[in-house]
Amino acid sequence: MITKTRLKEHIENFPDEFSLDELIERLILVEKIELANRQSENGETISETELDKEIEKWFK
């Protein structure tokens, strides 16, 4: 979840004119990046080997 402070920071970095779609897309991206960073900090990741095994399952 994004805070008001972070939202203000991102809006201030936008050009003077932008569409709501651009804003929403950027905010979704920022939220996903922040979630991934939290997951990484909490050790909620998998190794490359584990990822390869999971991908192999998709193609069976």
DOVORO-583013 format. One record per atom (N, C-alpha, C, O): chain; x, y, z; atom name; residue in one letter. Coordinates in nm, 4 decimals, padded with zeros to 6 digits, m for minus. Atoms other than C-alpha are relative to their C-alpha. Example, Ala and Ser with C-alpha at 12.3 -4.5 7.8 and 13.67 -1.06 7.14 Angstrom:
! DOVORO-583013
[site 'A' [00.0890 m00.1190 00.0000] 'N' 'A'];
[site 'A' [01.2300 m00.4500 00.7800] 'CA' 'A'];
[site 'A' [00.0900 00.1200 00.0000] 'C' 'A'];
[site 'A' [00.1936 00.1181 00.0665] 'O' 'A'];
[site 'A' [m00.0820 m00.1190 m00.0060] 'N' 'S'];
[site 'A' [01.3670 m00.1060 00.7140] 'CA' 'S'];
[site 'A' [m00.0770 00.1090 00.0730] 'C' 'S'];
[site 'A' [m00.0261 00.2198 00.0899] 'O' 'S'];
! end
This chain:
! DOVORO-583013
[site 'A' [00.0845 m00.1168 00.0000] 'N' 'M'];
[site 'A' [00.0000 00.0000 00.0000] 'CA' 'M'];
[site 'A' [00.0891 00.1231 00.0000] 'C' 'M'];
[site 'A' [00.1949 00.1243 00.0631] 'O' 'M'];
[site 'A' [m00.0789 m00.1223 00.0110] 'N' 'I'];
[site 'A' [00.1253 00.3480 m00.0813] 'CA' 'I'];
[site 'A' [m00.0507 00.1043 00.0994] 'C' 'I'];
[site 'A' [m00.1707 00.1134 00.1254] 'O' 'I'];
[site 'A' [00.0386 m00.1034 m00.0957] 'N' 'T'];
[site 'A' [00.1273 00.6332 00.1681] 'CA' 'T'];
[site 'A' [m00.0268 00.1315 m00.0730] 'C' 'T'];
[site 'A' [00.0124 00.1484 m00.1884] 'O' 'T'];
[site 'A' [00.0265 m00.1317 00.0584] 'N' 'K'];
[site 'A' [00.0076 00.9880 00.1043] 'CA' 'K'];
[site 'A' [00.1309 00.0708 m00.0350] 'C' 'K'];
[site 'A' [00.1424 00.1367 m00.1383] 'O' 'K'];
[site 'A' [m00.1288 m00.0648 00.0229] 'N' 'T'];
[site 'A' [00.3645 01.1082 00.1345] 'CA' 'T'];
[site 'A' [00.0631 m00.0503 m00.1288] 'C' 'T'];
[site 'A' [00.1097 00.0285 m00.2111] 'O' 'T'];
[site 'A' [m00.0570 00.0587 00.1228] 'N' 'R'];
[site 'A' [00.4860 00.8659 m00.1342] 'CA' 'R'];
[site 'A' [m00.0809 00.0422 m00.1227] 'C' 'R'];
[site 'A' [m00.0241 00.0685 m00.2287] 'O' 'R'];
[site 'A' [00.0852 m00.0427 00.1103] 'N' 'L'];
[site 'A' [00.1888 00.9571 m00.3530] 'CA' 'L'];
[site 'A' [00.0359 00.1421 m00.0409] 'C' 'L'];
[site 'A' [00.0499 00.1708 m00.1598] 'O' 'L'];
[site 'A' [m00.0366 m00.1391 00.0292] 'N' 'K'];
[site 'A' [00.2761 01.3267 m00.3266] 'CA' 'K'];
[site 'A' [00.1351 00.0074 m00.0699] 'C' 'K'];
[site 'A' [00.1522 00.0846 m00.1642] 'O' 'K'];
[site 'A' [m00.1326 00.0016 00.0624] 'N' 'E'];
[site 'A' [00.6393 01.2527 m00.4132] 'CA' 'E'];
[site 'A' [m00.0096 m00.0379 m00.1475] 'C' 'E'];
[site 'A' [00.0531 00.0247 m00.2329] 'O' 'E'];
[site 'A' [00.0110 00.0473 00.1381] 'N' 'H'];
[site 'A' [00.5405 01.0656 m00.7274] 'CA' 'H'];
[site 'A' [m00.0754 00.0992 m00.0868] 'C' 'H'];
[site 'A' [m00.0401 00.1190 m00.2031] 'O' 'H'];
[site 'A' [00.0748 m00.0994 00.0771] 'N' 'I'];
[site 'A' [00.2890 01.3255 m00.8376] 'CA' 'I'];
[site 'A' [00.0884 00.1202 m00.0313] 'C' 'I'];
[site 'A' [00.0810 00.1752 m00.1412] 'O' 'I'];
[site 'A' [m00.0892 m00.1137 00.0231] 'N' 'E'];
[site 'A' [00.5496 01.6004 m00.7974] 'CA' 'E'];
[site 'A' [00.1039 m00.0302 m00.1072] 'C' 'E'];
[site 'A' [00.1526 00.0620 m00.1727] 'O' 'E'];
[site 'A' [m00.0974 00.0376 00.1026] 'N' 'N'];
[site 'A' [00.7859 01.4061 m01.0265] 'CA' 'N'];
[site 'A' [m00.0610 m00.0138 m00.1386] 'C' 'N'];
[site 'A' [00.0123 m00.0305 m00.2361] 'O' 'N'];
[site 'A' [00.0667 00.0092 00.1292] 'N' 'F'];
[site 'A' [00.5278 01.3894 m01.3055] 'CA' 'F'];
[site 'A' [00.0135 00.1312 m00.0759] 'C' 'F'];
[site 'A' [00.0368 00.2361 m00.0157] 'O' 'F'];
[site 'A' [00.0013 m00.1251 00.0770] 'N' 'P'];
[site 'A' [00.5256 01.6402 m01.5895] 'CA' 'P'];
[site 'A' [m00.1239 00.0827 00.0358] 'C' 'P'];
[site 'A' [m00.2131 00.0350 00.1060] 'O' 'P'];
[site 'A' [00.1126 m00.0883 m00.0331] 'N' 'D'];
[site 'A' [00.2847 01.9345 m01.5691] 'CA' 'D'];
[site 'A' [m00.1334 m00.0543 m00.0511] 'C' 'D'];
[site 'A' [m00.2382 m00.0312 00.0093] 'O' 'D'];
[site 'A' [00.1227 00.0589 00.0548] 'N' 'E'];
[site 'A' [00.0338 01.7494 m01.7860] 'CA' 'E'];
[site 'A' [00.0187 m00.1504 m00.0161] 'C' 'E'];
[site 'A' [00.1201 m00.1965 m00.0686] 'O' 'E'];
[site 'A' [m00.0033 00.1452 00.0140] 'N' 'F'];
[site 'A' [m00.0435 01.3782 m01.7701] 'CA' 'F'];
[site 'A' [m00.1421 m00.0518 00.0107] 'C' 'F'];
[site 'A' [m00.2307 00.0157 00.0631] 'O' 'F'];
[site 'A' [00.1338 00.0594 m00.0060] 'N' 'S'];
[site 'A' [m00.3399 01.1469 m01.8034] 'CA' 'S'];
[site 'A' [m00.0150 m00.0793 00.1300] 'C' 'S'];
[site 'A' [00.0834 m00.1181 00.1930] 'O' 'S'];
[site 'A' [00.0256 00.0822 m00.1183] 'N' 'L'];
[site 'A' [m00.5032 00.9632 m01.5179] 'CA' 'L'];
[site 'A' [00.0491 m00.1426 m00.0211] 'C' 'L'];
[site 'A' [00.0944 m00.2082 00.0727] 'O' 'L'];
[site 'A' [m00.0501 00.1345 00.0305] 'N' 'D'];
[site 'A' [m00.4133 00.6390 m01.6929] 'CA' 'D'];
[site 'A' [00.1497 m00.0100 00.0278] 'C' 'D'];
[site 'A' [00.1959 m00.1091 00.0844] 'O' 'D'];
[site 'A' [m00.1433 00.0002 m00.0263] 'N' 'E'];
[site 'A' [m00.0443 00.7314 m01.6785] 'CA' 'E'];
[site 'A' [00.0279 m00.0010 00.1500] 'C' 'E'];
[site 'A' [00.1161 m00.0729 00.1971] 'O' 'E'];
[site 'A' [m00.0172 m00.0055 m00.1446] 'N' 'L'];
[site 'A' [m00.0740 00.8151 m01.3102] 'CA' 'L'];
[site 'A' [m00.0312 m00.1351 00.0638] 'C' 'L'];
[site 'A' [00.0452 m00.1838 00.1471] 'O' 'L'];
[site 'A' [00.0404 00.1286 m00.0570] 'N' 'I'];
[site 'A' [m00.2559 00.4920 m01.2278] 'CA' 'I'];
[site 'A' [00.1022 m00.1080 m00.0329] 'C' 'I'];
[site 'A' [00.1389 m00.1874 00.0537] 'O' 'I'];
[site 'A' [m00.0997 00.0992 00.0387] 'N' 'E'];
[site 'A' [m00.0075 00.2816 m01.4252] 'CA' 'E'];
[site 'A' [00.1273 00.0157 00.0818] 'C' 'E'];
[site 'A' [00.1849 m00.0833 00.1270] 'O' 'E'];
[site 'A' [m00.1221 m00.0250 m00.0780] 'N' 'R'];
[site 'A' [00.2859 00.4455 m01.2464] 'CA' 'R'];
[site 'A' [m00.0194 m00.0421 00.1444] 'C' 'R'];
[site 'A' [00.0698 m00.1031 00.2033] 'O' 'R'];
[site 'A' [00.0250 00.0345 m00.1399] 'N' 'L'];
[site 'A' [00.1264 00.4002 m00.9040] 'CA' 'L'];
[site 'A' [m00.0082 m00.1504 00.0203] 'C' 'L'];
[site 'A' [00.0379 m00.2021 00.1221] 'O' 'L'];
[site 'A' [00.0046 00.1464 m00.0080] 'N' 'I'];
[site 'A' [00.0553 00.0333 m00.9718] 'CA' 'I'];
[site 'A' [00.1420 m00.0555 m00.0045] 'C' 'I'];
[site 'A' [00.1762 m00.1456 00.0721] 'O' 'I'];
[site 'A' [m00.1385 00.0445 00.0098] 'N' 'L'];
[site 'A' [00.4181 m00.0133 m01.0754] 'CA' 'L'];
[site 'A' [00.0750 00.0260 00.1304] 'C' 'L'];
[site 'A' [00.1463 m00.0613 00.1798] 'O' 'L'];
[site 'A' [m00.0678 m00.0352 m00.1253] 'N' 'V'];
[site 'A' [00.5448 00.1671 m00.7646] 'CA' 'V'];
[site 'A' [m00.0432 m00.0939 00.1122] 'C' 'V'];
[site 'A' [00.0397 m00.1405 00.1903] 'O' 'V'];
[site 'A' [00.0501 00.0889 m00.1042] 'N' 'E'];
[site 'A' [00.3216 m00.0431 m00.5406] 'CA' 'E'];
[site 'A' [00.0595 m00.1402 m00.0140] 'C' 'E'];
[site 'A' [00.0978 m00.2020 00.0853] 'O' 'E'];
[site 'A' [m00.0563 00.1332 00.0226] 'N' 'K'];
[site 'A' [00.4450 m00.3662 m00.7009] 'CA' 'K'];
[site 'A' [00.1482 m00.0046 00.0364] 'C' 'K'];
[site 'A' [00.1952 m00.1029 00.0937] 'O' 'K'];
[site 'A' [m00.1426 m00.0051 m00.0332] 'N' 'I'];
[site 'A' [00.8083 m00.2606 m00.6640] 'CA' 'I'];
[site 'A' [00.0186 00.0033 00.1511] 'C' 'I'];
[site 'A' [00.1038 m00.0676 00.2047] 'O' 'I'];
[site 'A' [m00.0115 m00.0086 m00.1454] 'N' 'E'];
[site 'A' [00.7596 m00.1674 m00.2990] 'CA' 'E'];
[site 'A' [m00.0367 m00.1320 00.0669] 'C' 'E'];
[site 'A' [00.0265 m00.1709 00.1652] 'O' 'E'];
[site 'A' [00.0370 00.1313 m00.0532] 'N' 'L'];
[site 'A' [00.5851 m00.4999 m00.2305] 'CA' 'L'];
[site 'A' [00.1146 m00.0986 m00.0195] 'C' 'L'];
[site 'A' [00.1487 m00.1732 00.0723] 'O' 'L'];
[site 'A' [m00.1109 00.0912 00.0282] 'N' 'A'];
[site 'A' [00.8699 m00.6903 m00.3970] 'CA' 'A'];
[site 'A' [00.1186 00.0291 00.0911] 'C' 'A'];
[site 'A' [00.1850 m00.0632 00.1382] 'O' 'A'];
[site 'A' [m00.1097 m00.0358 m00.0905] 'N' 'N'];
[site 'A' [01.1250 m00.4981 m00.1907] 'CA' 'N'];
[site 'A' [m00.0273 m00.0503 00.1414] 'C' 'N'];
[site 'A' [00.0628 m00.1029 00.2067] 'O' 'N'];
[site 'A' [00.0344 00.0496 m00.1341] 'N' 'R'];
[site 'A' [00.9399 m00.5826 00.1328] 'CA' 'R'];
[site 'A' [00.0142 m00.1515 00.0064] 'C' 'R'];
[site 'A' [00.0662 m00.2052 00.1043] 'O' 'R'];
[site 'A' [m00.0112 00.1452 00.0029] 'N' 'Q'];
[site 'A' [00.9193 m00.9481 00.0324] 'CA' 'Q'];
[site 'A' [00.1465 m00.0430 00.0024] 'C' 'Q'];
[site 'A' [00.1829 m00.1386 00.0709] 'O' 'Q'];
[site 'A' [m00.1424 00.0317 00.0029] 'N' 'S'];
[site 'A' [01.2905 m00.9525 m00.0424] 'CA' 'S'];
[site 'A' [00.0641 00.0226 00.1366] 'C' 'S'];
[site 'A' [00.1424 m00.0601 00.1833] 'O' 'S'];
[site 'A' [m00.0550 m00.0304 m00.1322] 'N' 'E'];
[site 'A' [01.3763 m00.7877 00.2901] 'CA' 'E'];
[site 'A' [m00.0431 m00.1033 00.1040] 'C' 'E'];
[site 'A' [00.0308 m00.1307 00.1985] 'O' 'E'];
[site 'A' [00.0519 00.0988 m00.0947] 'N' 'N'];
[site 'A' [01.1622 m01.0471 00.4717] 'CA' 'N'];
[site 'A' [00.0402 m00.1433 m00.0356] 'C' 'N'];
[site 'A' [m00.0038 m00.2389 00.0283] 'O' 'N'];
[site 'A' [m00.0454 00.1328 00.0394] 'N' 'G'];
[site 'A' [01.3318 m01.3366 00.2942] 'CA' 'G'];
[site 'A' [m00.1059 m00.0822 m00.0705] 'C' 'G'];
[site 'A' [m00.0964 m00.2049 m00.0742] 'O' 'G'];
[site 'A' [00.1090 00.0701 00.0681] 'N' 'E'];
[site 'A' [01.0167 m01.4240 00.0998] 'CA' 'E'];
[site 'A' [00.0317 m00.0149 m00.1490] 'C' 'E'];
[site 'A' [m00.0465 00.0255 m00.2351] 'O' 'E'];
[site 'A' [m00.0422 00.0198 00.1381] 'N' 'T'];
[site 'A' [01.2060 m01.5170 m00.2152] 'CA' 'T'];
[site 'A' [00.0335 m00.1466 m00.0205] 'C' 'T'];
[site 'A' [00.0431 m00.2235 00.0751] 'O' 'T'];
[site 'A' [m00.0431 00.1365 00.0307] 'N' 'I'];
[site 'A' [01.3004 m01.8379 m00.3933] 'CA' 'I'];
[site 'A' [00.1286 00.0081 m00.0811] 'C' 'I'];
[site 'A' [00.1570 00.1094 m00.1451] 'O' 'I'];
[site 'A' [m00.1260 00.0032 00.0732] 'N' 'S'];
[site 'A' [01.6310 m01.9394 m00.5438] 'CA' 'S'];
[site 'A' [m00.0262 m00.0208 m00.1489] 'C' 'S'];
[site 'A' [m00.1361 m00.0580 m00.1900] 'O' 'S'];
[site 'A' [00.0118 00.0204 00.1440] 'N' 'E'];
[site 'A' [01.6957 m01.9560 m00.9152] 'CA' 'E'];
[site 'A' [m00.0276 m00.1467 m00.0311] 'C' 'E'];
[site 'A' [m00.1030 m00.1776 m00.1235] 'O' 'E'];
[site 'A' [00.0227 00.1437 00.0187] 'N' 'T'];
[site 'A' [01.7054 m02.3358 m00.8892] 'CA' 'T'];
[site 'A' [m00.1457 m00.0349 00.0257] 'C' 'T'];
[site 'A' [m00.2070 m00.1086 m00.0515] 'O' 'T'];
[site 'A' [00.1406 00.0251 m00.0308] 'N' 'E'];
[site 'A' [01.3636 m02.3428 m00.7238] 'CA' 'E'];
[site 'A' [m00.0912 00.0568 m00.1096] 'C' 'E'];
[site 'A' [m00.1923 m00.0035 m00.1457] 'O' 'E'];
[site 'A' [00.0776 m00.0605 00.1079] 'N' 'L'];
[site 'A' [01.2324 m02.1095 m00.9925] 'CA' 'L'];
[site 'A' [00.0031 m00.0878 m00.1243] 'C' 'L'];
[site 'A' [m00.0999 m00.1086 m00.1884] 'O' 'L'];
[site 'A' [m00.0123 00.0889 00.1159] 'N' 'D'];
[site 'A' [01.3655 m02.3378 m01.2668] 'CA' 'D'];
[site 'A' [m00.0899 m00.1232 00.0157] 'C' 'D'];
[site 'A' [m00.1535 m00.1663 m00.0805] 'O' 'D'];
[site 'A' [00.0851 00.1168 m00.0244] 'N' 'K'];
[site 'A' [01.1853 m02.6342 m01.1059] 'CA' 'K'];
[site 'A' [m00.1472 00.0355 m00.0171] 'C' 'K'];
[site 'A' [m00.2236 m00.0426 m00.0738] 'O' 'K'];
[site 'A' [00.1391 m00.0429 00.0147] 'N' 'E'];
[site 'A' [00.8594 m02.4404 m01.0899] 'CA' 'E'];
[site 'A' [m00.0356 00.0201 m00.1467] 'C' 'E'];
[site 'A' [m00.1438 m00.0190 m00.1905] 'O' 'E'];
[site 'A' [00.0254 m00.0235 00.1429] 'N' 'I'];
[site 'A' [00.8884 m02.3365 m01.4549] 'CA' 'I'];
[site 'A' [m00.0111 m00.1318 m00.0745] 'C' 'I'];
[site 'A' [m00.0941 m00.1456 m00.1644] 'O' 'I'];
[site 'A' [00.0060 00.1324 00.0633] 'N' 'E'];
[site 'A' [00.9540 m02.6976 m01.5564] 'CA' 'E'];
[site 'A' [m00.1382 m00.0627 00.0171] 'C' 'E'];
[site 'A' [m00.1880 m00.1295 m00.0736] 'O' 'E'];
[site 'A' [00.1327 00.0541 m00.0267] 'N' 'K'];
[site 'A' [00.6210 m02.7928 m01.3961] 'CA' 'K'];
[site 'A' [m00.1040 00.0569 m00.0959] 'C' 'K'];
[site 'A' [m00.2004 m00.0114 m00.1307] 'O' 'K'];
[site 'A' [00.0958 m00.0633 00.0906] 'N' 'W'];
[site 'A' [00.4402 m02.5482 m01.6252] 'CA' 'W'];
[site 'A' [m00.0070 m00.0687 m00.1345] 'C' 'W'];
[site 'A' [m00.1114 m00.0699 m00.1997] 'O' 'W'];
[site 'A' [m00.0082 00.0567 00.1333] 'N' 'F'];
[site 'A' [00.5549 m02.7319 m01.9349] 'CA' 'F'];
[site 'A' [m00.0154 m00.1506 m00.0041] 'C' 'F'];
[site 'A' [00.0125 m00.2130 m00.1065] 'O' 'F'];
[site 'A' [00.0218 00.1447 m00.0040] 'N' 'K'];
[site 'A' [00.4735 m03.0866 m01.8246] 'CA' 'K'];
[site 'A' [m00.1384 m00.0329 m00.0469] 'C' 'K'];
[site 'A' [m00.1761 m00.1500 m00.0508] 'O' 'K'];
! end
